[in-house]
Amino acid sequence: MKRTVLSVAIVATSLFALSCKHNPKNQMACNAQDSVMVENIQYVIVAEEQSSANNKAYSEKAAAEKHNNVAKLFTAKAKADSLRAEKHKAVLAKMVDTTKLPARPAPKKVVPKSTAENLKQSINDDEYQITIVYPNYIEQAVLAGDSMVVTTLQWAADARANDKNYGMAVLETVSKNGNDTEVSEVWFVCPQCGSIADSISASGTNSCGMCGVVEDDFIVVKN
């Protein structure tokens, strides 16, 4: 199955003070590594939420330019972004008392350009996330021995790598043909890891190659 990752406008986030849960003996249940993990997860939540907002704007622009299939791609990417943000939030809630953390900044409004330019921007954003942000955060989570965080971050990184590949392929098609008639009319989003696809696998596995969720549960984007 082919997959993709979602475009993201990088948002600089302030450092968040760590609010740790206490164990039954009223001793702090976290350390410096936990603080770093919390800051890292806070950052990727903001990044995914910003990416979702960007992709919604890109989708509207693509539809206005009569690139309806590209618009569906951006819609699928926006859904996957939001899904990954929620997964990161769930992980964060298991680590700390999130009610004691400062409020995260809301997504900034993006002014979309042409569909081709928006595809290029999404590719660049994906590249930054998969080469700089996620590898660094995954390495820190591995060193901290936090398998839950490692898994969630790795799924997000892999999904974004797939997304970049889709973006490049769609951009090439649109640039070559001047239209998106050869771009898939239906997109699928895995509800577990946020991976997207332009077709259901014909390999016989009938499940997400990344996390194993059965493809019957995929979110379908066709409007």
Salt bridges, closest charged atoms under 4 A:
GLU48 OE2 - ARG84 NE 3.12
GLU48 OE1 - ARG160 NH2 2.82
GLU49 OE2 - LYS89 NZ 2.79
GLU65 OE2 - LYS61 NZ 3.95
ASP81 OD1 - ARG84 NH2 3.00
ASP81 OD1 - ARG160 NH2 3.73
GLU86 OE2 - LYS89 NZ 3.10
ASP97 OD2 - LYS100 NZ 3.76
ASP126 OD2 - LYS77 NZ 3.93
ASP126 OD1 - ARG160 NH1 3.08
GLU127 OE1 - LYS164 NZ 2.27
ASP163 OD2 - LYS77 NZ 1.85
ASP198 OD2 - LYS2 NZ 3.59
